[in-house]
Amino acid sequence: MYEQGKPAPYAQSRPLVVENIELDRPGPGEVLVEVAAAGLCHSDLSAIAGLRPRAVPTVVGHEAAGVVREVGPGITDLHAGDQVVMVFVTSCGHCSYCDSGRPNLCEASWAARAQGTLQSGARRLRLGKTYLNHYSGLSVFAEFAVVSRNSLVKIDADIPLRDAAVFGCAVITGVGAVVNTAKVPVGSAVAVVGLGGVGLSAVLGAQVAGAAQIVAVDLSDRKLALARELGATDVVSARDPDHVAAVRDLTSGGVHFAFEMAGVSAAMQSAYAMTRRGGRVVVAGLPGPQQTFAIPVAALVSDERAIMGSYMGSCVPQRDVPRFLELYRRGRLPVNRLRSGTVTLDTINEGFDRLASGETVRDLLTFH
């Protein structure tokens, strides 16, 4: 991606161009991974649209799984042939956030992301003699990627990589918001507003948590139907001007937890209005940086409501990816149902058009 903000349809404006570039070998603490599958995510779409600034030119992509092909100096716990899930926050392992079990908030990752480098400050992507920027420390819309060791979680060899890919963003963000950030108790009433890959993962997470009611809310009838198949007890169309009242009626006065997964202010407004007294709104959607949300402060106090952000599902990747994969193994996180289809490098712009229109949940970029 050479520039952000090209207009849709992307099949015509071609914000992503396919080129052969050079990839330096991994340095100390780095790993060369052959990418098996990478998800097309709304965060990528926001960057393409120019809503989230990125250092360009860059190789896009932040959700993937693959196979280790080479390790750099100092790495002894990964070897060629190991399967890995790639995660988009590269924690340093020794700051106050990492030490307190919150590596998703590691500030070193943010600094590297803003500069378009790996955790070490290095760049390994080249077009001739010109170095390119890394995207979220991963740049996985490519056949190979050199990444920091802390971006990788080793997984068992029997797990299909096309299913494993979505654990690097959609699953840890959606399921993690439910079980880590909100810690939803058994028997709760839950609403999920926005049914992309992250929102539908939250529906699955609410099932795992033992929620008694799971109300799915979206504009798309197709996604509402899929949410019901995945365990939602009720579905409500966001096109209904009375959808908030409908959710409150279904849940006898409002939900205990509302998860905003759409990344727009209107969805946030709806999620807040759906909660009952003492309820909690968990926000995992990423809106444009200028979007705001107004709340009635007196009611916030008198109703004892809470609003919480959830970044990367409050996950510790080395802990949570394996345990979520075990739930997948047991059939409790059927993430293969989130996959809408596959694209190649040559059709990736068309894939983002489908994502922007709401036609797809998760297309995967594959190479074989």
N, C-alpha and C positions, 0 to 999 in steps of 0.2 A: 504494500500500500504506500504510494508515493505522496498522496494527499488525502486529507479527510474532507468530508462534507460534499462529496459528489452526489448529485440528485438521483433519486430512484426514477425509473426502474434501473437497477444495477446491471441487468443484462445488457443495457445500452451504454450506460456511463462507465462501466468496467472499473470500479474502484480498486479491485484486486486484479493484478496482472501476474501472469505466470512466466517466470524467468528461471534460468539456470544460474545459481549463485554458488560461491565457494564457502565451505564450512571448515574452519580451523579445527584441529584436533583438540580434545578436551585438555584444559590446564588443571592445575591442582584443585582438588575438590569438585571437579566437573565430570560429567558423564555424557557420552554419545549414545543417543537412543534412536532406534529406527521406529518411526511412528507407524502404528498399525491402524488407528482410527482416531479422528478428532471431531469433536462436536461443534456445530454451528450454534452459537449462543447469542442471546440478546445483548450481552455485554459487548461482543464483537460488533454487532449491528450498531450499537450506540457509538462505538469508536469510528466505524465506517461513516456514519451519518454526521460525525463531527461533534456529538454531544459530550463525549469524554475525550479530552485532549490526550494525544499520544505522540511520542517522539517518532518522526518519520524521516526517511523511508524505513519501513519496518516489515518484517514477516509476521503476519497476524496469526492468532489462534492460541487459546489458553486452556483447553479441556481435551485431554488425550490419554491414551495408553499405548505402550509399545514395548520393545525388547531392547535391553542393553546390548550394545555392540562393542563398546570400549570404555574403560574407566581411566580417569586421570590420576596423577600421583596423589598418594595419601588416602585413597579409597580402598578399604579392605572388606566392606560388608556388602558390596554389589559386585557381580561378575558378568562377563559376557554370556548372554543367553537368558538372564533373569528377566521376568516380566515385571513391568512397573506401571503404576498409575502416576500421572503427572499433575501436580497441584500448582495453582497460580499464585500462591503466597509463599515466597521463599524466606523462611524465618532464619534469623542469625543464630539462634540457639543460646544466646547469653545475655540478651537485654532484659529489662525488668518485666516486659510482657512475656517473653519466652520463659523466663524463670518462674513466672507465676501461672504457667499453664495456659497462656493466651497467645500462642504463636501467630494466630490469624491477625493480630494487631501489631505485629512486629514492624517498627518504623523503618528498619533497614530495607525491607521489601518495597516500601513506598518510594524511598529515595532512588533505588535502582530502577524501579518502574518509570519514574519521571525522567530519568536520564537515558532510558533505553538500554540498560546494561544487564549483565548477570549480577549475582550478589557480590561478586568480587570487584565489580567495576569494569570487568573485561567485556569485550565484544568478540564474537567468534564468527559472525556472518559477514561475508564480503561479496561485493560485486566489483570484480577487478581489484583495484587497490583501495577502493572506498568501503569502509566498514558501515554496515547497516545496523539498525537498532533492533534489540530484542523486545518482544511484546509480552509483558507480564512475566519476564524471565523465561519464557518457554518458546514462543514462535513455532507452533506445531502444525500450521498449515504448510507442511513441507514433509518430504520423505524422511529427513533426518533432522535432529535437533541436538545441540550441545546445551546442557542445562546444569545448574548447580545441584549437587547431591541432595540438598535439603528440599528440592522440588519434587523428589521421587519417593514413592512408597512401594516397596517390593510386594508383589502379590503371588499367589500360588499359580503354578503353571497350568492348572486345569481350568482356569477361569477364562472364558472367551473375551478377547481383547475388545471386541466391538461393544460388549456389555460393560466392560470395565471402564471404558473411556469416560462415560458420563459420571462416574464416581468422583472425577477430579473437579467438577464444578456443580452440576445440577443436583446430584444426590447429596453431597456433603452440605450444600447450601440449603436445600429444601428439607431434607430429613433432619439435618443438624439444627435448623431453626426451631423445629418442634421438640426434639429430645434434649438438645443442649441449651439453647437460648431460653426457650419458654419452659422447658421441663414439664410438659403437659401431663397432668395426673390422669390416671385411669378414671373413666366415666365423664370426662369433660365434654363440653360442647365446643366445637371448633368450626371456624369458617376460613376458607382459603380463597382469597380474591386474586385472580390471575392464574391461569392454568397453562403456562408454558412448562418447560422441562423442570424448572425449580418448583413451580406451584404444584404440579402433579407429584413431584417427589415429596412435597409437604403432605399431600393427601395420603401417600403411602406411609409417611412417617407418623401421621396421626393414627393410622391403623395400628402400627407397631406400638405406639404409646398406649393404646387401649381407649381412645376417645369413643364416647358413646354416640355422639352425633358429629358427622363431618359434612359440612355444607360447602359445596363447591360453587364458585361464582365466576362467571366469565361471559364475554360477549359471544363466543363461538358455541353454537349448538353441538358441533362435532367434539369439541374439547369437553363440554359438559357431559356428553354421552360417555366419553372415555373415562372421565373422572368417576362416573357411577360404576363403570366396569372395574375400576381400580379400588373401589371401596367407599366412595362417598355415599352417605346415607340419603342426602338430598342435594338437588342441583337447582340453582336459581340463575336466570339470565340477567346479566348486568344491563341488558337493553331495556328491561322493565323499569320504568321510572320509579316504581315502588319496590325495588329489589331489597332495599334495606329493611323496610317494614316486613317484607316476606320472610327474610332471615330471622328477624326478631320474633315473628309469629311462630315459625317452625321450631324455635329454640326456647319458647316460653319466656320471652323477655330479652333475649340477646345471648350471644356466645360468651364463653369464658375467655376464649382466645381467638383473635382474628389475625390472620397472616396476610400481609399485603405483599404480593409477589409480582405485581404488574409494573411497578416503577412509574406510576403517574399519580398526580395529586388527587384526581377524582377517586381513584381506587383507595387511596389513603383515607379520604374523607368518608367513604362508604365503610371501610374496615373499622374506623373509630366509632361510627354511628351504630354498627352492628353489635358492639360489645355491651354487656350488662354492667351494672354497678360492680365494682371490684374487678372488672375485666382488664385484659391486657392486649395491646396491639403490638405485634412483632413485625417490623418492616425489614424485608430482605430485597425488595425491588430497588433498582438503582435508577432514579429519575435524573433528568438533566440537572446540572448544578444550580440552576436558577429557580427551580421549582420549590415552592414553599407550601406550608400547611398551617391553617389557622385553627386553634383549639379554644374552646371556652374554658378559661382557667378555673373559674369558680366550680364548674361541674367536674373538672379534672380532680379538684381537691375533695369536693363533697361526695363524689362517687368512688373515690380511691381507684381511679383508673391509672394505667401505666402504659407508656409508649417506649418500646425498646427497639434499637437497631440490632440487626443480626448480620454480621459479615462473615462469609464463608461458613455459616452455620455454627459459629463459635467453636469450630472443630479444632482438635489436635490431630492433624492428618495421620501421623504414625499410629495413633490410637484408634481413630474413628473409621478410617478407610477399611482396615481389616474387619472390624466388627460389623460395619454395614455390608461388607461383602459376605460375611457369614449369614446375615439375614437374607441376602440375595440367594445364597446357596440353598437355604431352607424354603425358598419360595415366598418369603414374606416381603421382599422388595423386587417385584418382577419388572426391573427397569428396561428389559427388552421391549416392553409394551410402549415405552416412551419414544422408541425409534420410528420416525416417519418414513425414512428412506435413506439412500446414500447418494453422495455426489462425488465427482472427481474434481481435480484441480481445474479442468476446463469448464466445468459447470457450476463452480462454487458461487459465482455472482448470482446466477439464477436461484441457487439455494437460499441466498440471503433475501431475494425478492419474495420467495415463498414464506420465509420466516417473518418478514416485515408485514405481509398481508394477513398473518395469523393462520395460514394454511397448514403449517407444520408445527410439530412440537420440537423434535430434535432430528435434524438430518445429520448424518455422519459423513465426513470426508474420509474416504478409504483409498488405498493404493493398489490393492490386489483383489 
